[in-house]
Amino acid sequence: MRVSVMITTSNRLEELQRTLQMLGKLDPAPDEVLVTADGCTDGTPEFLSAMPNVKFVGNQPARG
């Protein structure tokens, strides 16, 4: 069985970092992690671009 985790966020970088850290501790780890970020201006896109194991979809400007 495959497990996917989808996270939605908007300008909550600290919470996202904490969530991804906790997901990394799961055994077994999720097969894929997807993050959608709506109009983030807090560095979320830059943070996620450095994480090759996370698929990122961003909206600029925010679309709700």
GUVEX-63195 format. One record per residue: z, y, x of N, C-alpha, C, O in turn. Coordinates in steps of 0.2 Angstrom, whole numbers, plus 5000, padded with zeros to 4 digits. Atoms other than C-alpha are relative to their C-alpha. Layout:
% GUVEX-63195
ZYXZYXZYXZYX/...
% end
This chain:
% GUVEX-63195
500049945004500050005000500050065004500450075009/500049934996499650185006500450054996500450054990/499649955003500750325003499850075003499750085009/500249934998500150505003500650054997500950044992/499549945002501350665002499650064999499250085004/500349945001500650824995500650054999501050054995/499549955000501650984998499650064998499150085001/500349935001501251154990500550055002501150045002/499549954997502051314998499650064999499050074999/500349935000501851494998500650045004501150065001/499549964996502751595012500749975000501250014999/499350044999504151465015499949965006500149905006/500150044993503851415033500649965002500549905004/499450044998505651365037500149944996500249894999/499950065004505751255022499449955001499649895001/500550054998504051175026500149975006500049915007/499850034994504551145044500549954999500549895002/499450045001506151065038499749934996499949884998/500250065004505250955025499549955005499649895004/500450044996503950895038500449965005500249915007/499650034996505250855050500449944997500449895000/499750065004506150745037499549954999499749894999/500550055002504550665032499849965007499749905006/500250044994504250615051500649955001500449915006/499450054998505950525051500049944995500349894996/500050065005505450405036499749945004499349955008/500250064997505150225040499949954994500349934991/500649984997503750185036499950084998500150104993/500249935001503050365038499450004995499149954994/500549995004501850425025499349995004499250015010/500650014997500050375028499650075001499250085006/500349935000499450555025500550054997500850044992/499649945003500250725022499550054999499150075004/500549945001499250865014500550064998500950054994/499749935002499851045012499550054998499050065001/500449945003499151175001500550065001501050064999/499749944999499651355005499750054997499150064998/500349955004499351494993500150075003500750105002/500049934998499051665002500650015005500950065005/499449994995500351635016499950055005499350055008/500049954995500751775027500550005005500750045009/499450024996502151695036499949965006500449945009/500250054994501251595050499949934998499849895002/500150075002501051435039499349985003499349925006/500750024998499151425043500049985007499849935010/500050014992499451445062500449945002500349905006/499550054998500951325062499649934998499649885002/500350075002499951185052499349995005499249935005/500650014996498351215063500249965007499849935010/499850034994499351145078500349934998500549895003/499750065002499850985068499449964998499249964992/500650045002498350865068500149944995499649924992/499950055005499150735057500150034993500349994989/499949975006499350855043499350034997499050075001/500649975002497850905032500250064996500750064992/499849945002497951085027499450034996498850034998/500549965004497051185013500450064998500950064995/499649945001497451365012499550054995498950044995/500449955004496951504999500250075003500750095003/499949934998496651675005499550044996498950034997/499349985002496951784995500349954996500049904993/499750045004498251704985499749994993499450044990/500350015006497651624969500449974995500249954989/499550035005499251554961500049934999500449914995/
% end
